[in-house]
Amino acid sequence: MILFAIEVIFGIYALVKKEIKITNSRILQGDTARNIGILLLAGAAVGFFTGALVLWGTLIAAVVWGFIATNPVKAS
């Protein structure tokens, strides 16, 4: 249940802000962040009915996709 809540919270945040901060030095912005938010929400919805395996699968897919697509944060 906690994993479901985490996916929903981060999915909604990614859709609203169009931004996901992966680490202090890497950030994901724009359409890619929105797509990952959709992936997280879809995984949470499907996983709610089918089980934890789908939740873990979508969470891992979103994290891997996020690390591949991140951009370095420019120092100010």
PyMOL Python script that loads the backbone (N, CA, C, O; Angstrom):
from pymol import cmd

cmd.read_pdbstr("""\
ATOM      1  N   MET A   1       0.812  -1.193   0.000  1.00  0.00           N
ATOM      2  CA  MET A   1       0.000   0.000   0.000  1.00  0.00           C
ATOM      3  C   MET A   1       0.862   1.265   0.000  1.00  0.00           C
ATOM      4  O   MET A   1       0.497   2.268  -0.614  1.00  0.00           O
ATOM      5  N   ILE A   2       1.995   1.216   0.683  1.00  0.00           N
ATOM      6  CA  ILE A   2       2.887   2.375   0.718  1.00  0.00           C
ATOM      7  C   ILE A   2       3.467   2.635  -0.664  1.00  0.00           C
ATOM      8  O   ILE A   2       3.578   3.786  -1.085  1.00  0.00           O
ATOM      9  N   LEU A   3       3.838   1.570  -1.375  1.00  0.00           N
ATOM     10  CA  LEU A   3       4.374   1.717  -2.727  1.00  0.00           C
ATOM     11  C   LEU A   3       3.335   2.342  -3.653  1.00  0.00           C
ATOM     12  O   LEU A   3       3.673   3.172  -4.497  1.00  0.00           O
ATOM     13  N   PHE A   4       2.086   1.950  -3.498  1.00  0.00           N
ATOM     14  CA  PHE A   4       0.998   2.538  -4.277  1.00  0.00           C
ATOM     15  C   PHE A   4       0.908   4.044  -4.023  1.00  0.00           C
ATOM     16  O   PHE A   4       0.792   4.829  -4.964  1.00  0.00           O
ATOM     17  N   ALA A   5       0.961   4.439  -2.762  1.00  0.00           N
ATOM     18  CA  ALA A   5       0.878   5.860  -2.411  1.00  0.00           C
ATOM     19  C   ALA A   5       2.066   6.637  -2.961  1.00  0.00           C
ATOM     20  O   ALA A   5       1.904   7.759  -3.442  1.00  0.00           O
ATOM     21  N   ILE A   6       3.260   6.050  -2.893  1.00  0.00           N
ATOM     22  CA  ILE A   6       4.458   6.716  -3.414  1.00  0.00           C
ATOM     23  C   ILE A   6       4.334   6.941  -4.911  1.00  0.00           C
ATOM     24  O   ILE A   6       4.647   8.026  -5.402  1.00  0.00           O
ATOM     25  N   GLU A   7       3.877   5.920  -5.646  1.00  0.00           N
ATOM     26  CA  GLU A   7       3.731   6.072  -7.091  1.00  0.00           C
ATOM     27  C   GLU A   7       2.684   7.127  -7.437  1.00  0.00           C
ATOM     28  O   GLU A   7       2.883   7.906  -8.369  1.00  0.00           O
ATOM     29  N   VAL A   8       1.591   7.166  -6.716  1.00  0.00           N
ATOM     30  CA  VAL A   8       0.548   8.162  -6.985  1.00  0.00           C
ATOM     31  C   VAL A   8       1.057   9.570  -6.689  1.00  0.00           C
ATOM     32  O   VAL A   8       0.839  10.485  -7.483  1.00  0.00           O
ATOM     33  N   ILE A   9       1.727   9.752  -5.564  1.00  0.00           N
ATOM     34  CA  ILE A   9       2.232  11.078  -5.191  1.00  0.00           C
ATOM     35  C   ILE A   9       3.256  11.579  -6.206  1.00  0.00           C
ATOM     36  O   ILE A   9       3.151  12.708  -6.686  1.00  0.00           O
ATOM     37  N   PHE A  10       4.245  10.746  -6.535  1.00  0.00           N
ATOM     38  CA  PHE A  10       5.258  11.177  -7.494  1.00  0.00           C
ATOM     39  C   PHE A  10       4.685  11.320  -8.897  1.00  0.00           C
ATOM     40  O   PHE A  10       5.131  12.180  -9.656  1.00  0.00           O
ATOM     41  N   GLY A  11       3.713  10.502  -9.255  1.00  0.00           N
ATOM     42  CA  GLY A  11       3.075  10.619 -10.563  1.00  0.00           C
ATOM     43  C   GLY A  11       2.324  11.929 -10.714  1.00  0.00           C
ATOM     44  O   GLY A  11       2.446  12.602 -11.737  1.00  0.00           O
ATOM     45  N   ILE A  12       1.549  12.293  -9.705  1.00  0.00           N
ATOM     46  CA  ILE A  12       0.806  13.559  -9.749  1.00  0.00           C
ATOM     47  C   ILE A  12       1.769  14.742  -9.733  1.00  0.00           C
ATOM     48  O   ILE A  12       1.572  15.713 -10.465  1.00  0.00           O
ATOM     49  N   TYR A  13       2.806  14.667  -8.907  1.00  0.00           N
ATOM     50  CA  TYR A  13       3.796  15.748  -8.849  1.00  0.00           C
ATOM     51  C   TYR A  13       4.470  15.934 -10.211  1.00  0.00           C
ATOM     52  O   TYR A  13       4.658  17.063 -10.663  1.00  0.00           O
ATOM     53  N   ALA A  14       4.831  14.829 -10.862  1.00  0.00           N
ATOM     54  CA  ALA A  14       5.480  14.921 -12.175  1.00  0.00           C
ATOM     55  C   ALA A  14       4.537  15.506 -13.219  1.00  0.00           C
ATOM     56  O   ALA A  14       4.974  16.261 -14.088  1.00  0.00           O
ATOM     57  N   LEU A  15       3.261  15.172 -13.147  1.00  0.00           N
ATOM     58  CA  LEU A  15       2.304  15.725 -14.101  1.00  0.00           C
ATOM     59  C   LEU A  15       2.073  17.213 -13.881  1.00  0.00           C
ATOM     60  O   LEU A  15       1.975  17.974 -14.844  1.00  0.00           O
ATOM     61  N   VAL A  16       1.987  17.629 -12.640  1.00  0.00           N
ATOM     62  CA  VAL A  16       1.692  19.032 -12.339  1.00  0.00           C
ATOM     63  C   VAL A  16       2.905  19.924 -12.587  1.00  0.00           C
ATOM     64  O   VAL A  16       2.785  20.960 -13.240  1.00  0.00           O
ATOM     65  N   LYS A  17       4.064  19.534 -12.076  1.00  0.00           N
ATOM     66  CA  LYS A  17       5.262  20.372 -12.159  1.00  0.00           C
ATOM     67  C   LYS A  17       6.073  20.159 -13.433  1.00  0.00           C
ATOM     68  O   LYS A  17       6.894  21.005 -13.789  1.00  0.00           O
ATOM     69  N   LYS A  18       5.855  19.037 -14.126  1.00  0.00           N
ATOM     70  CA  LYS A  18       6.667  18.655 -15.291  1.00  0.00           C
ATOM     71  C   LYS A  18       8.148  18.637 -14.933  1.00  0.00           C
ATOM     72  O   LYS A  18       9.000  19.069 -15.710  1.00  0.00           O
ATOM     73  N   GLU A  19       8.433  18.126 -13.739  1.00  0.00           N
ATOM     74  CA  GLU A  19       9.811  18.113 -13.253  1.00  0.00           C
ATOM     75  C   GLU A  19       9.948  17.025 -12.190  1.00  0.00           C
ATOM     76  O   GLU A  19       9.094  16.884 -11.315  1.00  0.00           O
ATOM     77  N   ILE A  20      11.029  16.265 -12.280  1.00  0.00           N
ATOM     78  CA  ILE A  20      11.356  15.277 -11.260  1.00  0.00           C
ATOM     79  C   ILE A  20      12.824  15.467 -10.916  1.00  0.00           C
ATOM     80  O   ILE A  20      13.685  15.407 -11.794  1.00  0.00           O
ATOM     81  N   LYS A  21      13.110  15.694  -9.650  1.00  0.00           N
ATOM     82  CA  LYS A  21      14.492  15.828  -9.210  1.00  0.00           C
ATOM     83  C   LYS A  21      14.974  14.452  -8.770  1.00  0.00           C
ATOM     84  O   LYS A  21      14.524  13.921  -7.754  1.00  0.00           O
ATOM     85  N   ILE A  22      15.895  13.878  -9.544  1.00  0.00           N
ATOM     86  CA  ILE A  22      16.392  12.535  -9.261  1.00  0.00           C
ATOM     87  C   ILE A  22      17.425  12.587  -8.138  1.00  0.00           C
ATOM     88  O   ILE A  22      17.307  11.866  -7.147  1.00  0.00           O
ATOM     89  N   THR A  23      18.428  13.435  -8.292  1.00  0.00           N
ATOM     90  CA  THR A  23      19.441  13.655  -7.259  1.00  0.00           C
ATOM     91  C   THR A  23      19.678  15.159  -7.168  1.00  0.00           C
ATOM     92  O   THR A  23      19.020  15.933  -7.864  1.00  0.00           O
ATOM     93  N   ASN A  24      20.611  15.578  -6.316  1.00  0.00           N
ATOM     94  CA  ASN A  24      20.922  17.010  -6.218  1.00  0.00           C
ATOM     95  C   ASN A  24      21.529  17.554  -7.496  1.00  0.00           C
ATOM     96  O   ASN A  24      21.409  18.745  -7.782  1.00  0.00           O
ATOM     97  N   SER A  25      22.182  16.694  -8.270  1.00  0.00           N
ATOM     98  CA  SER A  25      22.868  17.176  -9.462  1.00  0.00           C
ATOM     99  C   SER A  25      22.166  16.778 -10.762  1.00  0.00           C
ATOM    100  O   SER A  25      22.644  17.135 -11.839  1.00  0.00           O
ATOM    101  N   ARG A  26      21.052  16.053 -10.697  1.00  0.00           N
ATOM    102  CA  ARG A  26      20.370  15.625 -11.913  1.00  0.00           C
ATOM    103  C   ARG A  26      18.871  15.878 -11.791  1.00  0.00           C
ATOM    104  O   ARG A  26      18.250  15.583 -10.770  1.00  0.00           O
ATOM    105  N   ILE A  27      18.305  16.437 -12.871  1.00  0.00           N
ATOM    106  CA  ILE A  27      16.884  16.784 -12.875  1.00  0.00           C
ATOM    107  C   ILE A  27      16.275  16.340 -14.201  1.00  0.00           C
ATOM    108  O   ILE A  27      16.943  16.334 -15.235  1.00  0.00           O
ATOM    109  N   LEU A  28      15.024  15.977 -14.155  1.00  0.00           N
ATOM    110  CA  LEU A  28      14.292  15.540 -15.335  1.00  0.00           C
ATOM    111  C   LEU A  28      13.159  16.533 -15.553  1.00  0.00           C
ATOM    112  O   LEU A  28      12.371  16.784 -14.640  1.00  0.00           O
ATOM    113  N   GLN A  29      13.068  17.107 -16.767  1.00  0.00           N
ATOM    114  CA  GLN A  29      12.087  18.155 -17.021  1.00  0.00           C
ATOM    115  C   GLN A  29      11.324  17.887 -18.301  1.00  0.00           C
ATOM    116  O   GLN A  29      11.746  17.092 -19.140  1.00  0.00           O
ATOM    117  N   GLY A  30      10.197  18.558 -18.439  1.00  0.00           N
ATOM    118  CA  GLY A  30       9.446  18.577 -19.679  1.00  0.00           C
ATOM    119  C   GLY A  30       8.575  17.350 -19.899  1.00  0.00           C
ATOM    120  O   GLY A  30       8.037  16.755 -18.965  1.00  0.00           O
ATOM    121  N   ASP A  31       8.460  16.998 -21.178  1.00  0.00           N
ATOM    122  CA  ASP A  31       7.573  15.906 -21.563  1.00  0.00           C
ATOM    123  C   ASP A  31       8.018  14.559 -21.014  1.00  0.00           C
ATOM    124  O   ASP A  31       7.182  13.712 -20.700  1.00  0.00           O
ATOM    125  N   THR A  32       9.318  14.353 -20.895  1.00  0.00           N
ATOM    126  CA  THR A  32       9.796  13.083 -20.353  1.00  0.00           C
ATOM    127  C   THR A  32       9.344  12.910 -18.910  1.00  0.00           C
ATOM    128  O   THR A  32       8.929  11.817 -18.523  1.00  0.00           O
ATOM    129  N   ALA A  33       9.416  13.956 -18.119  1.00  0.00           N
ATOM    130  CA  ALA A  33       8.945  13.887 -16.730  1.00  0.00           C
ATOM    131  C   ALA A  33       7.443  13.624 -16.693  1.00  0.00           C
ATOM    132  O   ALA A  33       6.965  12.852 -15.862  1.00  0.00           O
ATOM    133  N   ARG A  34       6.707  14.261 -17.584  1.00  0.00           N
ATOM    134  CA  ARG A  34       5.266  14.039 -17.644  1.00  0.00           C
ATOM    135  C   ARG A  34       4.939  12.605 -18.046  1.00  0.00           C
ATOM    136  O   ARG A  34       4.018  11.998 -17.498  1.00  0.00           O
ATOM    137  N   ASN A  35       5.690  12.063 -19.001  1.00  0.00           N
ATOM    138  CA  ASN A  35       5.470  10.679 -19.418  1.00  0.00           C
ATOM    139  C   ASN A  35       5.774   9.702 -18.291  1.00  0.00           C
ATOM    140  O   ASN A  35       5.066   8.709 -18.124  1.00  0.00           O
ATOM    141  N   ILE A  36       6.813   9.973 -17.521  1.00  0.00           N
ATOM    142  CA  ILE A  36       7.123   9.114 -16.378  1.00  0.00           C
ATOM    143  C   ILE A  36       6.019   9.230 -15.329  1.00  0.00           C
ATOM    144  O   ILE A  36       5.675   8.237 -14.686  1.00  0.00           O
ATOM    145  N   GLY A  37       5.465  10.415 -15.149  1.00  0.00           N
ATOM    146  CA  GLY A  37       4.332  10.580 -14.240  1.00  0.00           C
ATOM    147  C   GLY A  37       3.131   9.757 -14.672  1.00  0.00           C
ATOM    148  O   GLY A  37       2.455   9.146 -13.843  1.00  0.00           O
ATOM    149  N   ILE A  38       2.868   9.743 -15.973  1.00  0.00           N
ATOM    150  CA  ILE A  38       1.773   8.921 -16.504  1.00  0.00           C
ATOM    151  C   ILE A  38       2.067   7.444 -16.280  1.00  0.00           C
ATOM    152  O   ILE A  38       1.177   6.679 -15.909  1.00  0.00           O
ATOM    153  N   LEU A  39       3.325   7.039 -16.505  1.00  0.00           N
ATOM    154  CA  LEU A  39       3.719   5.649 -16.272  1.00  0.00           C
ATOM    155  C   LEU A  39       3.510   5.261 -14.811  1.00  0.00           C
ATOM    156  O   LEU A  39       3.008   4.175 -14.523  1.00  0.00           O
ATOM    157  N   LEU A  40       3.889   6.136 -13.896  1.00  0.00           N
ATOM    158  CA  LEU A  40       3.712   5.844 -12.471  1.00  0.00           C
ATOM    159  C   LEU A  40       2.233   5.730 -12.098  1.00  0.00           C
ATOM    160  O   LEU A  40       1.848   4.826 -11.356  1.00  0.00           O
ATOM    161  N   LEU A  41       1.412   6.636 -12.606  1.00  0.00           N
ATOM    162  CA  LEU A  41      -0.020   6.579 -12.289  1.00  0.00           C
ATOM    163  C   LEU A  41      -0.691   5.364 -12.918  1.00  0.00           C
ATOM    164  O   LEU A  41      -1.545   4.732 -12.295  1.00  0.00           O
ATOM    165  N   ALA A  42      -0.310   5.034 -14.149  1.00  0.00           N
ATOM    166  CA  ALA A  42      -0.881   3.846 -14.793  1.00  0.00           C
ATOM    167  C   ALA A  42      -0.460   2.581 -14.059  1.00  0.00           C
ATOM    168  O   ALA A  42      -1.270   1.677 -13.857  1.00  0.00           O
ATOM    169  N   GLY A  43       0.798   2.519 -13.664  1.00  0.00           N
ATOM    170  CA  GLY A  43       1.269   1.358 -12.914  1.00  0.00           C
ATOM    171  C   GLY A  43       0.579   1.228 -11.573  1.00  0.00           C
ATOM    172  O   GLY A  43       0.278   0.120 -11.130  1.00  0.00           O
ATOM    173  N   ALA A  44       0.327   2.357 -10.922  1.00  0.00           N
ATOM    174  CA  ALA A  44      -0.380   2.324  -9.639  1.00  0.00           C
ATOM    175  C   ALA A  44      -1.817   1.855  -9.827  1.00  0.00           C
ATOM    176  O   ALA A  44      -2.332   1.078  -9.023  1.00  0.00           O
ATOM    177  N   ALA A  45      -2.461   2.326 -10.884  1.00  0.00           N
ATOM    178  CA  ALA A  45      -3.850   1.929 -11.134  1.00  0.00           C
ATOM    179  C   ALA A  45      -3.950   0.444 -11.457  1.00  0.00           C
ATOM    180  O   ALA A  45      -4.800  -0.256 -10.908  1.00  0.00           O
ATOM    181  N   VAL A  46      -3.088  -0.037 -12.340  1.00  0.00           N
ATOM    182  CA  VAL A  46      -3.115  -1.456 -12.707  1.00  0.00           C
ATOM    183  C   VAL A  46      -2.649  -2.314 -11.538  1.00  0.00           C
ATOM    184  O   VAL A  46      -3.232  -3.362 -11.260  1.00  0.00           O
ATOM    185  N   GLY A  47      -1.606  -1.873 -10.860  1.00  0.00           N
ATOM    186  CA  GLY A  47      -1.073  -2.625  -9.731  1.00  0.00           C
ATOM    187  C   GLY A  47      -2.034  -2.713  -8.565  1.00  0.00           C
ATOM    188  O   GLY A  47      -1.988  -3.673  -7.795  1.00  0.00           O
ATOM    189  N   PHE A  48      -2.898  -1.730  -8.424  1.00  0.00           N
ATOM    190  CA  PHE A  48      -3.889  -1.755  -7.348  1.00  0.00           C
ATOM    191  C   PHE A  48      -4.818  -2.950  -7.507  1.00  0.00           C
ATOM    192  O   PHE A  48      -5.258  -3.541  -6.520  1.00  0.00           O
ATOM    193  N   PHE A  49      -5.112  -3.302  -8.754  1.00  0.00           N
ATOM    194  CA  PHE A  49      -6.029  -4.409  -9.009  1.00  0.00           C
ATOM    195  C   PHE A  49      -5.319  -5.740  -9.225  1.00  0.00           C
ATOM    196  O   PHE A  49      -5.899  -6.791  -8.953  1.00  0.00           O
ATOM    197  N   THR A  50      -4.079  -5.719  -9.706  1.00  0.00           N
ATOM    198  CA  THR A  50      -3.419  -6.984 -10.056  1.00  0.00           C
ATOM    199  C   THR A  50      -2.368  -7.424  -9.059  1.00  0.00           C
ATOM    200  O   THR A  50      -2.125  -8.623  -8.927  1.00  0.00           O
ATOM    201  N   GLY A  51      -1.745  -6.513  -8.362  1.00  0.00           N
ATOM    202  CA  GLY A  51      -0.785  -6.942  -7.354  1.00  0.00           C
ATOM    203  C   GLY A  51       0.493  -6.139  -7.347  1.00  0.00           C
ATOM    204  O   GLY A  51       0.701  -5.239  -8.161  1.00  0.00           O
ATOM    205  N   ALA A  52       1.342  -6.495  -6.400  1.00  0.00           N
ATOM    206  CA  ALA A  52       2.572  -5.745  -6.156  1.00  0.00           C
ATOM    207  C   ALA A  52       3.600  -5.911  -7.263  1.00  0.00           C
ATOM    208  O   ALA A  52       4.440  -5.030  -7.447  1.00  0.00           O
ATOM    209  N   LEU A  53       3.561  -7.006  -8.003  1.00  0.00           N
ATOM    210  CA  LEU A  53       4.550  -7.225  -9.064  1.00  0.00           C
ATOM    211  C   LEU A  53       4.481  -6.118 -10.113  1.00  0.00           C
ATOM    212  O   LEU A  53       5.516  -5.649 -10.585  1.00  0.00           O
ATOM    213  N   VAL A  54       3.291  -5.704 -10.474  1.00  0.00           N
ATOM    214  CA  VAL A  54       3.127  -4.621 -11.447  1.00  0.00           C
ATOM    215  C   VAL A  54       3.616  -3.304 -10.860  1.00  0.00           C
ATOM    216  O   VAL A  54       4.245  -2.516 -11.565  1.00  0.00           O
ATOM    217  N   LEU A  55       3.343  -3.051  -9.593  1.00  0.00           N
ATOM    218  CA  LEU A  55       3.817  -1.825  -8.949  1.00  0.00           C
ATOM    219  C   LEU A  55       5.337  -1.754  -8.967  1.00  0.00           C
ATOM    220  O   LEU A  55       5.908  -0.728  -9.337  1.00  0.00           O
ATOM    221  N   TRP A  56       5.994  -2.839  -8.570  1.00  0.00           N
ATOM    222  CA  TRP A  56       7.461  -2.859  -8.576  1.00  0.00           C
ATOM    223  C   TRP A  56       8.004  -2.710  -9.990  1.00  0.00           C
ATOM    224  O   TRP A  56       8.987  -2.000 -10.202  1.00  0.00           O
ATOM    225  N   GLY A  57       7.379  -3.369 -10.959  1.00  0.00           N
ATOM    226  CA  GLY A  57       7.840  -3.277 -12.347  1.00  0.00           C
ATOM    227  C   GLY A  57       7.769  -1.870 -12.894  1.00  0.00           C
ATOM    228  O   GLY A  57       8.712  -1.402 -13.531  1.00  0.00           O
ATOM    229  N   THR A  58       6.654  -1.185 -12.651  1.00  0.00           N
ATOM    230  CA  THR A  58       6.539   0.185 -13.159  1.00  0.00           C
ATOM    231  C   THR A  58       7.457   1.138 -12.408  1.00  0.00           C
ATOM    232  O   THR A  58       7.997   2.071 -13.003  1.00  0.00           O
ATOM    233  N   LEU A  59       7.641   0.919 -11.113  1.00  0.00           N
ATOM    234  CA  LEU A  59       8.556   1.771 -10.352  1.00  0.00           C
ATOM    235  C   LEU A  59       9.986   1.622 -10.867  1.00  0.00           C
ATOM    236  O   LEU A  59      10.686   2.618 -11.048  1.00  0.00           O
ATOM    237  N   ILE A  60      10.418   0.394 -11.102  1.00  0.00           N
ATOM    238  CA  ILE A  60      11.771   0.160 -11.626  1.00  0.00           C
ATOM    239  C   ILE A  60      11.910   0.744 -13.022  1.00  0.00           C
ATOM    240  O   ILE A  60      12.934   1.350 -13.335  1.00  0.00           O
ATOM    241  N   ALA A  61      10.890   0.572 -13.873  1.00  0.00           N
ATOM    242  CA  ALA A  61      10.938   1.135 -15.226  1.00  0.00           C
ATOM    243  C   ALA A  61      11.029   2.656 -15.184  1.00  0.00           C
ATOM    244  O   ALA A  61      11.784   3.247 -15.956  1.00  0.00           O
ATOM    245  N   ALA A  62      10.278   3.296 -14.299  1.00  0.00           N
ATOM    246  CA  ALA A  62      10.311   4.756 -14.190  1.00  0.00           C
ATOM    247  C   ALA A  62      11.659   5.247 -13.687  1.00  0.00           C
ATOM    248  O   ALA A  62      12.171   6.253 -14.178  1.00  0.00           O
ATOM    249  N   VAL A  63      12.239   4.555 -12.719  1.00  0.00           N
ATOM    250  CA  VAL A  63      13.549   4.964 -12.192  1.00  0.00           C
ATOM    251  C   VAL A  63      14.629   4.816 -13.254  1.00  0.00           C
ATOM    252  O   VAL A  63      15.453   5.715 -13.422  1.00  0.00           O
ATOM    253  N   VAL A  64      14.637   3.702 -13.970  1.00  0.00           N
ATOM    254  CA  VAL A  64      15.639   3.495 -15.023  1.00  0.00           C
ATOM    255  C   VAL A  64      15.471   4.533 -16.119  1.00  0.00           C
ATOM    256  O   VAL A  64      16.457   5.127 -16.557  1.00  0.00           O
ATOM    257  N   TRP A  65      14.251   4.764 -16.571  1.00  0.00           N
ATOM    258  CA  TRP A  65      13.981   5.754 -17.607  1.00  0.00           C
ATOM    259  C   TRP A  65      14.405   7.139 -17.130  1.00  0.00           C
ATOM    260  O   TRP A  65      14.969   7.915 -17.902  1.00  0.00           O
ATOM    261  N   GLY A  66      14.142   7.449 -15.881  1.00  0.00           N
ATOM    262  CA  GLY A  66      14.534   8.745 -15.325  1.00  0.00           C
ATOM    263  C   GLY A  66      16.033   8.940 -15.292  1.00  0.00           C
ATOM    264  O   GLY A  66      16.521  10.012 -15.649  1.00  0.00           O
ATOM    265  N   PHE A  67      16.779   7.924 -14.870  1.00  0.00           N
ATOM    266  CA  PHE A  67      18.232   8.047 -14.832  1.00  0.00           C
ATOM    267  C   PHE A  67      18.822   8.173 -16.229  1.00  0.00           C
ATOM    268  O   PHE A  67      19.826   8.862 -16.412  1.00  0.00           O
ATOM    269  N   ILE A  68      18.222   7.528 -17.208  1.00  0.00           N
ATOM    270  CA  ILE A  68      18.728   7.616 -18.579  1.00  0.00           C
ATOM    271  C   ILE A  68      18.485   9.009 -19.159  1.00  0.00           C
ATOM    272  O   ILE A  68      19.328   9.526 -19.891  1.00  0.00           O
ATOM    273  N   ALA A  69      17.349   9.620 -18.843  1.00  0.00           N
ATOM    274  CA  ALA A  69      16.943  10.866 -19.494  1.00  0.00           C
ATOM    275  C   ALA A  69      17.254  12.130 -18.704  1.00  0.00           C
ATOM    276  O   ALA A  69      16.879  13.217 -19.144  1.00  0.00           O
ATOM    277  N   THR A  70      17.918  12.038 -17.561  1.00  0.00           N
ATOM    278  CA  THR A  70      18.153  13.237 -16.750  1.00  0.00           C
ATOM    279  C   THR A  70      19.189  14.157 -17.365  1.00  0.00           C
ATOM    280  O   THR A  70      20.039  13.741 -18.152  1.00  0.00           O
ATOM    281  N   ASN A  71      19.093  15.409 -16.982  1.00  0.00           N
ATOM    282  CA  ASN A  71      20.057  16.423 -17.385  1.00  0.00           C
ATOM    283  C   ASN A  71      20.758  16.945 -16.142  1.00  0.00           C
ATOM    284  O   ASN A  71      20.137  17.045 -15.084  1.00  0.00           O
ATOM    285  N   PRO A  72      22.044  17.282 -16.249  1.00  0.00           N
ATOM    286  CA  PRO A  72      22.727  17.847 -15.081  1.00  0.00           C
ATOM    287  C   PRO A  72      22.141  19.205 -14.701  1.00  0.00           C
ATOM    288  O   PRO A  72      21.726  19.975 -15.567  1.00  0.00           O
ATOM    289  N   VAL A  73      22.114  19.485 -13.423  1.00  0.00           N
ATOM    290  CA  VAL A  73      21.653  20.781 -12.930  1.00  0.00           C
ATOM    291  C   VAL A  73      22.809  21.756 -13.039  1.00  0.00           C
ATOM    292  O   VAL A  73      23.927  21.458 -12.619  1.00  0.00           O
ATOM    293  N   LYS A  74      22.531  22.931 -13.610  1.00  0.00           N
ATOM    294  CA  LYS A  74      23.580  23.939 -13.759  1.00  0.00           C
ATOM    295  C   LYS A  74      23.775  24.662 -12.440  1.00  0.00           C
ATOM    296  O   LYS A  74      22.813  25.095 -11.807  1.00  0.00           O
ATOM    297  N   ALA A  75      25.019  24.787 -12.037  1.00  0.00           N
ATOM    298  CA  ALA A  75      25.335  25.478 -10.782  1.00  0.00           C
ATOM    299  C   ALA A  75      25.059  26.966 -10.947  1.00  0.00           C
ATOM    300  O   ALA A  75      25.380  27.560 -11.977  1.00  0.00           O
ATOM    301  N   SER A  76      24.468  27.554  -9.929  1.00  0.00           N
ATOM    302  CA  SER A  76      24.148  28.983 -10.031  1.00  0.00           C
ATOM    303  C   SER A  76      25.182  29.834  -9.344  1.00  0.00           C
ATOM    304  O   SER A  76      25.067  31.059  -9.335  1.00  0.00           O
TER     305      SER A  76
END
""", "prot")
cmd.dss("prot")
cmd.show_as("cartoon", "prot")
cmd.util.cbc("prot")
cmd.orient("prot")
